[in-house]
Amino acid sequence: MKLSILFFSAFISLIGCSDVPNDETIVQDIIFTWDNDPFDDSSGTVTETVDGITVTVTAPLSNHKHSVGFMEIVDADANSKNNVVVSFHQETSIKFTFSIPVHVKSIVAMSGENRNITYTFLPLEDGNVSFTKNLTRGKTVAAATVDFNWTLITSFTVTSSYTLFGFDFLVVSNPNATVL
């Protein structure tokens, strides 16, 4: 019996589970990829629902009905296609609004053309830090992941130094849902 307990303890230590508290839960990531034709022509918004959480993307300062939309991006070798949320009509600000408070983990930010661009990400809720991300011009569209780790966010605004920009792979988690 003593040998079995010792072996089990050694096994748990090897796989790294010995320091995990019994009450710790794992929260599943929810990823918005804009792959299901999320554009609403009547409102000029992009909306997507994943695992019961809806995010709506708008251009809050816009005079144009269709200031945000989505488009398909094809990689240089035409091997991969992906939809992204984009801005149109000289917009320099867009807003992401969630149906419930979520933890916002990250987003992929892209420059719409071959230019340097600076983004500022500002959460609505106090206690969460704003972020600035610079993308540097290259041979193709510049893209980078921006990590936030914001908690209990209902919306955030992105302002840009240039008017054509896009986003993909918005990663959030539902603080009320757990996976054991």
N, C-alpha and C positions, 0 to 999 in steps of 0.2 A: 504494500500500500504506500509506504513512504517513497519508494522508487517511482511509482506512478505519479504521485503528486509532484515530485522533483522534476520528472520528465515534462509534465504538463506545464509547470512554471517556466522551465527553460524554453519550451516551445512558444509559449505566450510572449516571453521576452524577445525571442528571435523574430517574431512577426510584428513586434512593436505594439502590442495591445495592452501591455501591462500598465501603462500610464493613462489609459482611457477610463474616465470615471463611468460608473454604471448608469448615471442619469444623463449622459451626453447623447444628443440626438444628431442625426445627419440630415441636413436640409438639402433637398434636391434643387439643382439649378434649373431655371426656366430660361430658354433662349429664344429670343425673337429674331427671326430670319427673313421676314417679309416675303415668304415664298408662296403665299396663297392669294395673290392679287388683292392686296389690302387697301387699294385706293378707292375712296368714295367720291365719285364725280359730283354728287349733289352738294356735298359739304366742303370738298377740296381738302379732305384730311386723309391720313393713312392710319388705319386701325388694324390691329392684329390681336387675337386672343389665343393664349397658350395656357393650358392647365387652369382655366378659369380666371386668369388675370388678363385684363385688356389694357393695352397701351395705345394711346391716340397721339399722333404727331400733327402739330399745327404750326402755322407761322403767325404768332400772336400780333406782330406789328404790321402785318401785310394789308395792302389795299387790293390784292389779287386773290381771287377765289382759289386758284390752283397754284399756290406758292410752294406746296410740298407735294411730293409724289413718290413713285418708286420706279426704278428702272432695272433692267437686267444688265449685269456686267459679265462679259466673257473674257477669260484670261487670254494672254498673248498666243497660246497654242490652241485656243478654242476647245480646250478639254473640259473646262469648268464654267458653269453658268451660275450666277448668284444674283438675287434681287437685293437692292439696297434702297434705303430711304434717302431722298435727295431734296435739295432746295432749288427753287426756280425763281425767276422774276426779281433779281437783284436783292433777294432776302439775305440778311446777315444774322438772323436769329430764328431758331425754331424751338418748339417746346414739346417735351415728352410728358404725357399725363397718364397716370396709372389708375385703374379702377379701385384698387385698395393700396394701402401703404406696403411697400416692398423694400427689400434690401437690394440696392443696385450695386452690382459687382464690377461690371466692365462694359465697354462698347468699343467697336472698331470704328475709328474716324478716318475719313478719306478726303483728299483734295479732289475736286471735280475736274481740275485741269492740271497741266504740268506747271504748277506754281507753288511757291512757299505759302503756307497758310497757318494762322494761329487760331486755336479754339479756346474759348473759356466756357467751362461747364459749371453752372451755378445751381445747386439744389435749393428747392423752396424752403425746406425745413431747416431751422437753426440747429447748430451742433454738428453739421456736416460741412466739410471743407470743400471750397471750390477748387477746381483744377484748371491749369492752362497747359495746352499741348501744342507744340510746334511741329508741323510736318514740313520736311524739306523737299524741294523739287528734285525729281529724278528723271529717268527715262520714261517711266510710266506713272500712272496715278499713284500718289503717295498714300500710304495707309499705315495706321499704327493702332495698337490696342491701348486704351486708356483704362487704368484700374482705379476704381473709386472706393469700394467698400463702404458705401453710404448705408445708413440704416433708416428704416421707416420713412421712405420717400414717397410722396404722392405725385410730385412733378419736378422736372429740372429743365432749365433753359440752356441752350448752347448758342453762343454768339461766335461769329467768325470774322476774320479779317478779309475774307473774300466771299463772293456771292454764290459760287457753285460748289457745294460740298455735299457729302453723303455719310451715311452711317449704316452699319450692319452688326449682326451678332451682339445684340443688347442682352446681357446676362443679368438676371435678377433672381431672387429667391423669395418665397412666401414665408414670412416669419411665423405664420400660424400653421403651416403644414410641415409635418416631419415624416421622415422615412426611417424606420428602425432597422 
